[in-house]
């Protein structure tokens, strides 16, 4: 972890770079799992459009599986870190940190069994509900059936990695994502093209890569380098500990699961009003959105501890300087990246697909879909500011305002009025509205911080 003295006294420019770069790198590498699959699948000969659409339909399930990982991991890791801090003057606290890790592991194992059994049994109706057609259902089924077989690896890699970060081993935690992502990049073309397995090959490569990440995480937590050791003796359920983890983990779970709900609403609406090609176009556009959002998310996540520490130390002028710089940088990055993607939208589309019809549709609709992304950096900075100041409820409200209050209803209502394009218009309307609301709330907070 960054040294307290550094957080409170280091020059802000140097401090922000030091905090942000590892976080950005880890976020970008982590997203490569999904992007690499989409890039390779989008170039499968004679099936690229339908295969890409089919795999795109699976991503609400993938997002939901990751949400359960966050429920235990993001809920348990901060509690374990607090107990480790207390252990300096309370010898019982270290044992409590072990109990938290053990109960989080049990929760992750339980989630793995339930999720695997459910999606293996009900894959077909789930995919149909998510927008699969007769042309894409086969590809979606092939990918999902194999992917959910590796659910336990996802739960371990995503759910246990925060316990490494909580101990201050950020490089080790970052390596767990790097190992999986690099392996996935290498295995995808081997399984998809060389062995001729197509969509199945992409799923197999992903499962193997996640298994490697999970093994890395488990081995570290079981080693002497870890302050809290993963051992069989700590795998004992304790309801009080589970409730503590759940109370803190429900927030990141809601944030992630609502993203899954958006995928479902988009895909089902696009299938109803437009067809497979529109689902494929949305898959590519959401991939480009991730390329835009993830670096900014990594930047704001990395800077947030500096806001928290200096606010706790009552260094208000320093807090305000960090907030101002973070907001300006986040806005400039999203503005510039949005402009870059819009200017070279055909080139970006060609990275994900070789279908001329799909490329033409993306060129036509991308300016609409990206109509509000240039402002999104302000919303992300505002959310992390409120979290850093201990105002997590306001941060959740801003996220829910965009996704639940605005985006989902608009995606359901607008297509009835203006057709399939209404789903793409829902995104900029929700983004601009929530970003402006966030900015007003951020200014009010900035002026009243004491």
Secondary structure, 3 states (H helix, E strand, C coil): CCCHHHHHHCCHHHHHHHHHHHHHHHHHHHHHHHHHHHHHHCCCCCCHHHHHHHHHHHHHHHHHHHHHHHHHHHHHHHHHHHHHHHCCCCHHHHHHHHHHHHHHHHHHHHHHHHHHHHHHHCHHHHHHHCCCCCCCHHHHHHHHHHHHHCHHHHHHHHHHHHHHHCCCCHHHHHHHHHHHHHHHHHHHHHHHHHCCCHHHHHHHHHHHHHHHHHHHHHHHHCCCCCCCCCCHHHCCCCHHHHHHHHHHHHHHHHHHHHHHHHHHHHHHHHHHHCCHHHHHHHHHHHHHHHHHHHHHHHHHHHHHHHHHHHHHCCCHHHHHHHHHHHHHHHHHHHHHHHHHHHHCHHHHHHHHCCCHHHHHHHHHHHHHHCCCHHHHHHHHHHHHHHHHCCCHHHHHHHHHHHHHHHHHHHHHHHHHHHCCHHHHHHHHHHHHHHHHHHHHHHHHHHHHCC
